[in-house]
């Protein structure tokens, strides 16, 4: 995968994406990129065009699908940003995912304990 063009992003946000790539040491060749047909609201245009971007980071198996805009170029850049945020262990998104995972484990343990108490 090559670095997508800047599209409508500001220089500051685009340079932040480049810096994040360097800081994380992510090799863009390890990212597989697919364009798939969109879905949902937006009429006939969004359902026929392949503006949805799917990125897969091969070493970790992380997959991101992004379809916020009608432009493919804009979706490419924002999907890459989202993937990098997910790969960054210090990002807010990664911390939130970890917090939710722990909550689910706690709920599962409580449900098992309550089941045992009923028996």
C-alpha positions as CSV (number, residue, x, y, z in Angstrom):
1,X,0.0,0.0,0.0
2,X,1.2,3.5,-0.8
3,X,0.5,6.4,1.4
4,X,-2.8,7.8,0.2
5,X,-3.0,11.4,-1.2
6,X,-3.8,14.2,1.2
7,X,-7.3,14.8,-0.1
8,X,-9.2,17.4,1.9
9,X,-7.2,17.0,5.1
10,X,-5.2,19.9,6.5
11,X,-1.4,19.8,6.4
12,X,-1.3,19.4,10.2
13,X,-3.5,16.3,10.3
14,X,-1.7,14.7,7.3
15,X,1.7,15.3,8.8
16,X,0.4,13.8,12.1
17,X,-0.5,10.6,10.2
18,X,3.0,10.5,8.7
19,X,4.6,11.0,12.1
20,X,2.4,8.2,13.6
21,X,3.6,5.8,10.9
22,X,7.2,6.6,11.7
23,X,6.7,6.4,15.5
24,X,4.9,3.1,15.4
25,X,7.3,1.7,12.8
26,X,4.5,0.4,10.6
27,X,5.5,-0.8,7.2
28,X,2.9,0.3,4.6
29,X,3.6,-2.9,2.6
30,X,2.1,-4.9,5.6
31,X,-1.2,-3.2,5.0
32,X,-3.6,-4.8,2.6
33,X,-6.1,-2.4,1.0
34,X,-9.5,-3.3,-0.6
35,X,-12.3,-1.2,-1.9
36,X,-15.8,-2.6,-1.5
37,X,-19.3,-1.5,-2.3
38,X,-20.8,0.8,0.3
39,X,-24.1,0.3,2.1
40,X,-26.6,2.1,4.2
41,X,-28.2,5.5,3.7
42,X,-27.0,7.7,0.9
43,X,-29.1,6.6,-2.0
44,X,-28.2,4.7,-5.2
45,X,-24.8,6.4,-5.6
46,X,-23.3,5.1,-2.3
47,X,-24.7,1.6,-2.9
48,X,-23.2,1.3,-6.4
49,X,-19.8,2.8,-6.0
50,X,-16.9,1.2,-4.2
51,X,-15.9,4.0,-1.9
52,X,-15.7,1.9,1.3
53,X,-12.1,1.2,2.2
54,X,-11.1,-2.0,4.1
55,X,-7.6,-2.1,5.5
56,X,-6.0,-5.1,7.0
57,X,-2.7,-5.0,9.0
58,X,-1.3,-8.5,8.1
59,X,1.0,-9.0,11.1
60,X,-1.7,-8.3,13.7
61,X,-4.8,-9.3,11.7
62,X,-6.4,-6.0,12.6
63,X,-9.2,-5.0,10.1
64,X,-10.7,-1.6,9.6
65,X,-13.7,-0.7,7.4
66,X,-14.3,2.9,6.7
67,X,-17.2,4.6,4.9
68,X,-17.9,8.0,6.3
69,X,-17.5,10.0,3.1
70,X,-18.5,9.5,-0.6
71,X,-14.9,10.2,-1.7
72,X,-12.7,7.2,-1.9
73,X,-9.5,9.3,-1.3
74,X,-10.8,10.8,1.9
75,X,-11.9,7.4,3.2
76,X,-8.5,6.0,2.5
77,X,-6.7,8.6,4.6
78,X,-9.2,8.4,7.4
79,X,-9.2,4.6,7.4
80,X,-5.4,4.6,7.7
81,X,-5.6,7.1,10.6
82,X,-8.1,4.8,12.4
83,X,-5.9,1.7,11.8
84,X,-2.9,3.5,13.2
85,X,-4.9,4.6,16.3
86,X,-5.9,1.0,16.8
87,X,-2.3,-0.3,16.5
88,X,-1.0,2.4,18.9
89,X,-1.1,1.0,22.4
90,X,-1.0,4.5,24.0
91,X,-4.0,5.8,22.0
92,X,-7.3,6.6,23.7
93,X,-9.1,4.1,21.3
94,X,-6.8,1.2,22.3
95,X,-7.3,2.0,26.0
96,X,-11.1,2.1,25.5
97,X,-11.1,-1.2,23.8
98,X,-9.1,-2.8,26.6
99,X,-11.4,-1.3,29.2
100,X,-14.5,-2.8,27.4
101,X,-12.7,-6.2,27.1
102,X,-12.1,-6.2,30.9
103,X,-15.7,-5.2,31.6
104,X,-17.0,-8.1,29.5
105,X,-14.7,-10.6,31.3
106,X,-16.1,-9.3,34.7
107,X,-19.7,-9.7,33.5
108,X,-19.0,-13.2,32.3
109,X,-17.5,-14.2,35.6
110,X,-20.4,-12.7,37.5
111,X,-22.9,-14.6,35.3
112,X,-21.1,-17.9,35.9
113,X,-21.0,-17.2,39.7
114,X,-24.7,-16.4,39.8
115,X,-25.5,-19.6,37.8
116,X,-23.5,-21.7,40.3
117,X,-25.3,-20.1,43.2
118,X,-28.7,-21.0,41.8
119,X,-27.7,-24.7,41.3
